[in-house]
Amino acid sequence: MATDPNHFRALMEKLNKLPPERVAEVEDFVDYLRLKDQDHALAMTAAKVSEPSFAKVWDNPDDAAYDAL
């Protein structure tokens, strides 16, 4: 992801004004956000990979009524 250099610079200036313990909190939060994105991507990939297996189970006349929902 490309970041605007001015935005990056402004963010760095703000970080430089924080005490070390707050910088550590910001770093932890950034790590949390990245992990959350990775978890979401993993869940989406797992759902996509499992679709063919579930299609065999879901593709039947009894469940046809749910297709319109």
C-alpha positions in Angstrom: 0.0 0.0 0.0 1.5 3.3 -1.1 1.2 6.1 1.5 1.3 9.8 0.8 4.8 10.9 2.1 3.2 14.0 3.7 0.7 11.8 5.6 3.5 9.5 6.7 5.7 12.4 7.8 2.8 13.9 9.9 2.2 10.5 11.5 5.9 10.1 12.4 5.9 13.6 13.9 3.0 12.7 16.1 4.7 9.4 17.1 7.9 11.3 18.0 6.0 13.5 20.4 4.6 10.5 22.3 6.4 9.0 25.4 7.9 5.6 24.8 5.2 3.7 26.6 2.6 5.2 24.3 4.6 4.4 21.2 4.7 0.8 22.4 0.8 0.9 22.7 0.6 2.3 19.1 2.9 -0.5 17.9 0.7 -3.1 19.7 -2.4 -1.7 18.1 -0.9 -1.7 14.6 0.1 -5.4 15.2 -3.4 -6.1 16.3 -4.9 -4.5 13.2 -2.5 -6.5 10.9 -3.4 -9.7 12.7 -7.1 -9.0 12.5 -6.7 -8.4 8.7 -4.8 -11.7 8.4 -7.4 -13.6 10.3 -10.2 -12.2 8.1 -8.3 -13.1 5.0 -7.7 -16.6 6.3 -11.4 -17.0 7.1 -12.4 -15.8 3.7 -9.9 -18.2 2.0 -11.1 -21.1 4.1 -14.8 -20.3 3.2 -13.9 -20.1 -0.5 -12.0 -23.4 -0.4 -14.8 -25.2 1.4 -17.5 -24.1 -1.0 -17.2 -27.1 -3.4 -17.5 -29.5 -0.5 -20.6 -27.7 0.9 -22.1 -27.4 -2.6 -22.5 -31.2 -2.6 -24.4 -31.0 0.6 -26.4 -27.9 -0.1 -27.4 -28.6 -3.7 -30.5 -30.7 -3.0 -34.3 -30.3 -3.4 -34.8 -30.0 0.4 -32.6 -26.9 0.6 -33.8 -25.3 -2.6 -36.2 -23.1 -0.7 -33.2 -21.4 1.0 -31.6 -20.5 -2.4 -34.1 -17.7 -2.8 -33.2 -16.0 0.5 
